[in-house]
Amino acid sequence: MSWVAEETPEERTRRWQAREAERADEKRPVEAVCSSCGKKMKEGEFIAIQGKILCAECYADELEATMDMGAADGSGAG
């Protein structure tokens, strides 16, 4: 009879993380369409953020817009 060592919680966590990372890689899109301007892009040319897929230009525009709104909210100390 052979003896099998039980898996430690850390080993189980590492195995689970590796499996989930592999699944995420399989689900990653190879091509996408910008949800703002409709531009077609290949892997590495788009950014997935807050449930939207954006091209670099639309991401920059959105980032700039959110930064401007933040500046308007806090207009001074005191």
GUNUKE-190838 format. One record per residue: residue number from 1; z, x, y of N, C-alpha, C in turn. Coordinates in steps of 0.2 Angstrom, whole numbers, plus 2048, in hexadecimal, padded with zeros to 3 digits. Each point is the difference from the previous one (the first is absolute). Layout:
<n NUM n.c3 Z n.c1 X n.c2 Y ca.c3 Z ca.c1 X ca.c2 Y c.c3 Z c.c1 X c.c2 Y>
...
***
This chain:
<n 1 n.c3 800 n.c1 804 n.c2 7FA ca.c3 800 ca.c1 7FC ca.c2 806 c.c3 800 c.c1 804 c.c2 806>
<n 2 n.c3 7FC n.c1 7FF n.c2 805 ca.c3 800 ca.c1 804 ca.c2 806 c.c3 804 c.c1 7FC c.c2 806>
<n 3 n.c3 802 n.c1 804 n.c2 804 ca.c3 804 ca.c1 7FE ca.c2 806 c.c3 7FC c.c1 800 c.c2 806>
<n 4 n.c3 800 n.c1 7FA n.c2 804 ca.c3 7FC ca.c1 800 ca.c2 806 c.c3 805 c.c1 7FF c.c2 806>
<n 5 n.c3 800 n.c1 804 n.c2 805 ca.c3 804 ca.c1 800 ca.c2 805 c.c3 7FE c.c1 7FA c.c2 805>
<n 6 n.c3 805 n.c1 7FD n.c2 802 ca.c3 7FF ca.c1 7FA ca.c2 805 c.c3 7FE c.c1 803 c.c2 807>
<n 7 n.c3 7FB n.c1 7FC n.c2 803 ca.c3 7FE ca.c1 802 ca.c2 806 c.c3 805 c.c1 7FF c.c2 806>
<n 8 n.c3 801 n.c1 804 n.c2 804 ca.c3 805 ca.c1 800 ca.c2 805 c.c3 7FD c.c1 7FB c.c2 806>
<n 9 n.c3 804 n.c1 7FD n.c2 804 ca.c3 7FE ca.c1 7FC ca.c2 806 c.c3 7FB c.c1 804 c.c2 804>
<n 10 n.c3 801 n.c1 806 n.c2 801 ca.c3 7FB ca.c1 804 ca.c2 805 c.c3 7FA c.c1 801 c.c2 7FC>
<n 11 n.c3 7FF n.c1 801 n.c2 7FA ca.c3 7FA ca.c1 801 ca.c2 7FC c.c3 7FC c.c1 7F9 c.c2 800>
<n 12 n.c3 804 n.c1 7FB n.c2 7FF ca.c3 7FD ca.c1 7F9 ca.c2 800 c.c3 7FD c.c1 7FF c.c2 807>
<n 13 n.c3 804 n.c1 801 n.c2 805 ca.c3 7FD ca.c1 7FF ca.c2 807 c.c3 7FA c.c1 804 c.c2 801>
<n 14 n.c3 800 n.c1 807 n.c2 7FE ca.c3 7FA ca.c1 804 ca.c2 801 c.c3 7FA c.c1 7FD c.c2 7FC>
<n 15 n.c3 801 n.c1 7FE n.c2 7FA ca.c3 7FB ca.c1 7FD ca.c2 7FC c.c3 7FD c.c1 7FA c.c2 803>
<n 16 n.c3 804 n.c1 7FB n.c2 803 ca.c3 7FE ca.c1 7FA ca.c2 803 c.c3 7FC c.c1 802 c.c2 807>
<n 17 n.c3 803 n.c1 805 n.c2 804 ca.c3 7FC ca.c1 802 ca.c2 806 c.c3 7F9 c.c1 802 c.c2 7FE>
<n 18 n.c3 7FF n.c1 804 n.c2 7FB ca.c3 7FA ca.c1 803 ca.c2 7FE c.c3 7FB c.c1 7FB c.c2 7FE>
<n 19 n.c3 803 n.c1 7FB n.c2 7FC ca.c3 7FC ca.c1 7FA ca.c2 7FE c.c3 7FD c.c1 7FC c.c2 806>
<n 20 n.c3 805 n.c1 7FE n.c2 805 ca.c3 7FE ca.c1 7FC ca.c2 805 c.c3 7FB c.c1 804 c.c2 805>
<n 21 n.c3 801 n.c1 807 n.c2 801 ca.c3 7FB ca.c1 803 ca.c2 804 c.c3 7F9 c.c1 800 c.c2 7FD>
<n 22 n.c3 800 n.c1 801 n.c2 7F9 ca.c3 7F9 ca.c1 7FF ca.c2 7FD c.c3 7FD c.c1 7F9 c.c2 801>
<n 23 n.c3 804 n.c1 7FB n.c2 800 ca.c3 7FE ca.c1 7F9 ca.c2 801 c.c3 7FD c.c1 7FF c.c2 807>
<n 24 n.c3 804 n.c1 803 n.c2 805 ca.c3 7FE ca.c1 800 ca.c2 807 c.c3 7F9 c.c1 803 c.c2 801>
<n 25 n.c3 7FF n.c1 806 n.c2 7FD ca.c3 7FA ca.c1 804 ca.c2 800 c.c3 7FA c.c1 7FC c.c2 7FD>
<n 26 n.c3 801 n.c1 7FC n.c2 7FB ca.c3 7FB ca.c1 7FC ca.c2 7FD c.c3 7FE c.c1 7FA c.c2 804>
<n 27 n.c3 805 n.c1 7FE n.c2 804 ca.c3 7FF ca.c1 7FA ca.c2 805 c.c3 7FD c.c1 802 c.c2 806>
<n 28 n.c3 800 n.c1 806 n.c2 802 ca.c3 7FE ca.c1 802 ca.c2 807 c.c3 7F8 c.c1 7FF c.c2 801>
<n 29 n.c3 7FE n.c1 7FD n.c2 805 ca.c3 7F9 ca.c1 7FE ca.c2 801 c.c3 7FC c.c1 807 c.c2 801>
<n 30 n.c3 7FA n.c1 800 n.c2 7FE ca.c3 7FB ca.c1 806 ca.c2 801 c.c3 7FC c.c1 7FE c.c2 806>
<n 31 n.c3 7FF n.c1 7FA n.c2 801 ca.c3 7FC ca.c1 7FE ca.c2 806 c.c3 804 c.c1 7FA c.c2 803>
<n 32 n.c3 7FF n.c1 7FF n.c2 807 ca.c3 803 ca.c1 7FB ca.c2 804 c.c3 7FC c.c1 7FE c.c2 806>
<n 33 n.c3 802 n.c1 7FA n.c2 803 ca.c3 7FD ca.c1 7FE ca.c2 806 c.c3 806 c.c1 7FF c.c2 805>
<n 34 n.c3 7FF n.c1 803 n.c2 806 ca.c3 805 ca.c1 7FF ca.c2 805 c.c3 801 c.c1 7F9 c.c2 802>
<n 35 n.c3 807 n.c1 7FE n.c2 800 ca.c3 801 ca.c1 7F9 ca.c2 801 c.c3 800 c.c1 7FE c.c2 807>
<n 36 n.c3 7FF n.c1 805 n.c2 805 ca.c3 7FF ca.c1 7FF ca.c2 807 c.c3 7F9 c.c1 7FF c.c2 802>
<n 37 n.c3 7FC n.c1 806 n.c2 7FE ca.c3 7F9 ca.c1 800 ca.c2 803 c.c3 7FA c.c1 7FF c.c2 7FA>
<n 38 n.c3 802 n.c1 800 n.c2 7FA ca.c3 7FC ca.c1 7FF ca.c2 7FA c.c3 7FC c.c1 806 c.c2 7FE>
<n 39 n.c3 802 n.c1 806 n.c2 802 ca.c3 7FC ca.c1 806 ca.c2 7FE c.c3 802 c.c1 801 c.c2 7F9>
<n 40 n.c3 7FB n.c1 802 n.c2 7FC ca.c3 800 ca.c1 802 ca.c2 7F9 c.c3 802 c.c1 808 c.c2 800>
<n 41 n.c3 805 n.c1 801 n.c2 7FC ca.c3 803 ca.c1 807 ca.c2 7FF c.c3 801 c.c1 802 c.c2 7F9>
<n 42 n.c3 800 n.c1 806 n.c2 7FF ca.c3 802 ca.c1 803 ca.c2 7F9 c.c3 807 c.c1 803 c.c2 800>
<n 43 n.c3 802 n.c1 801 n.c2 7FA ca.c3 807 ca.c1 803 ca.c2 7FF c.c3 801 c.c1 806 c.c2 805>
<n 44 n.c3 806 n.c1 800 n.c2 803 ca.c3 802 ca.c1 805 ca.c2 805 c.c3 7FE c.c1 7FF c.c2 807>
<n 45 n.c3 7FC n.c1 7FA n.c2 801 ca.c3 7FD ca.c1 7FF ca.c2 807 c.c3 804 c.c1 7FA c.c2 803>
<n 46 n.c3 805 n.c1 7FD n.c2 7FC ca.c3 803 ca.c1 7FA ca.c2 802 c.c3 808 c.c1 801 c.c2 800>
<n 47 n.c3 803 n.c1 7FC n.c2 803 ca.c3 808 ca.c1 800 ca.c2 800 c.c3 802 c.c1 7F9 c.c2 7FE>
<n 48 n.c3 804 n.c1 7FF n.c2 7FC ca.c3 803 ca.c1 7FA ca.c2 7FE c.c3 807 c.c1 7FF c.c2 803>
<n 49 n.c3 801 n.c1 7FB n.c2 804 ca.c3 806 ca.c1 800 ca.c2 804 c.c3 802 c.c1 7F8 c.c2 801>
<n 50 n.c3 806 n.c1 7FE n.c2 7FE ca.c3 803 ca.c1 7FA ca.c2 801 c.c3 7FB c.c1 7FA c.c2 7FD>
<n 51 n.c3 7FD n.c1 802 n.c2 7FA ca.c3 7FC ca.c1 7FB ca.c2 7FD c.c3 7F9 c.c1 800 c.c2 803>
<n 52 n.c3 7FE n.c1 804 n.c2 804 ca.c3 7F9 ca.c1 800 ca.c2 803 c.c3 7FD c.c1 807 c.c2 7FE>
<n 53 n.c3 7F9 n.c1 800 n.c2 800 ca.c3 7FD ca.c1 806 ca.c2 7FF c.c3 7FC c.c1 802 c.c2 806>
<n 54 n.c3 801 n.c1 805 n.c2 803 ca.c3 7FD ca.c1 802 ca.c2 807 c.c3 7FC c.c1 806 c.c2 800>
<n 55 n.c3 7FB n.c1 801 n.c2 803 ca.c3 7FC ca.c1 806 ca.c2 801 c.c3 804 c.c1 804 c.c2 805>
<n 56 n.c3 7FF n.c1 807 n.c2 801 ca.c3 804 ca.c1 804 ca.c2 805 c.c3 800 c.c1 7FD c.c2 807>
<n 57 n.c3 7FA n.c1 7FE n.c2 802 ca.c3 7FF ca.c1 7FE ca.c2 807 c.c3 805 c.c1 7FA c.c2 801>
<n 58 n.c3 7FF n.c1 7FB n.c2 7FC ca.c3 804 ca.c1 7FA ca.c2 801 c.c3 808 c.c1 801 c.c2 7FF>
<n 59 n.c3 801 n.c1 805 n.c2 7FB ca.c3 807 ca.c1 802 ca.c2 800 c.c3 803 c.c1 803 c.c2 806>
<n 60 n.c3 7FC n.c1 804 n.c2 803 ca.c3 802 ca.c1 803 ca.c2 807 c.c3 801 c.c1 7FB c.c2 805>
<n 61 n.c3 7FB n.c1 7FB n.c2 800 ca.c3 801 ca.c1 7FB ca.c2 805 c.c3 806 c.c1 7FC c.c2 7FF>
<n 62 n.c3 801 n.c1 7FE n.c2 7FA ca.c3 806 ca.c1 7FC ca.c2 7FE c.c3 807 c.c1 804 c.c2 802>
<n 63 n.c3 800 n.c1 806 n.c2 7FE ca.c3 806 ca.c1 804 ca.c2 802 c.c3 801 c.c1 801 c.c2 807>
<n 64 n.c3 7FA n.c1 801 n.c2 804 ca.c3 801 ca.c1 800 ca.c2 807 c.c3 803 c.c1 7FA c.c2 803>
<n 65 n.c3 7FD n.c1 7FA n.c2 7FE ca.c3 802 ca.c1 7F9 ca.c2 802 c.c3 808 c.c1 7FF c.c2 7FF>
<n 66 n.c3 802 n.c1 802 n.c2 7FA ca.c3 807 ca.c1 800 ca.c2 7FE c.c3 805 c.c1 804 c.c2 805>
<n 67 n.c3 7FD n.c1 806 n.c2 801 ca.c3 804 ca.c1 805 ca.c2 804 c.c3 800 c.c1 7FD c.c2 807>
<n 68 n.c3 7FB n.c1 7FD n.c2 803 ca.c3 800 ca.c1 7FD ca.c2 807 c.c3 805 c.c1 7FB c.c2 800>
<n 69 n.c3 800 n.c1 7FB n.c2 7FB ca.c3 805 ca.c1 7FB ca.c2 800 c.c3 807 c.c1 802 c.c2 800>
<n 70 n.c3 801 n.c1 806 n.c2 7FC ca.c3 807 ca.c1 803 ca.c2 800 c.c3 802 c.c1 802 c.c2 807>
<n 71 n.c3 7FC n.c1 803 n.c2 804 ca.c3 801 ca.c1 803 ca.c2 806 c.c3 802 c.c1 7FB c.c2 805>
<n 72 n.c3 7FD n.c1 7FA n.c2 800 ca.c3 801 ca.c1 7FA ca.c2 804 c.c3 807 c.c1 7FD c.c2 7FF>
<n 73 n.c3 802 n.c1 800 n.c2 7FA ca.c3 807 ca.c1 7FD ca.c2 7FE c.c3 805 c.c1 804 c.c2 803>
<n 74 n.c3 801 n.c1 806 n.c2 800 ca.c3 805 ca.c1 804 ca.c2 803 c.c3 7FE c.c1 804 c.c2 806>
<n 75 n.c3 801 n.c1 7FD n.c2 806 ca.c3 7FD ca.c1 803 ca.c2 806 c.c3 805 c.c1 804 c.c2 804>
<n 76 n.c3 806 n.c1 801 n.c2 7FD ca.c3 805 ca.c1 804 ca.c2 803 c.c3 807 c.c1 7FF c.c2 7FE>
<n 77 n.c3 804 n.c1 805 n.c2 802 ca.c3 807 ca.c1 800 ca.c2 7FE c.c3 804 c.c1 7FD c.c2 805>
<n 78 n.c3 806 n.c1 7FE n.c2 7FE ca.c3 804 ca.c1 7FE ca.c2 806 c.c3 803 c.c1 7F9 c.c2 7FF>
***
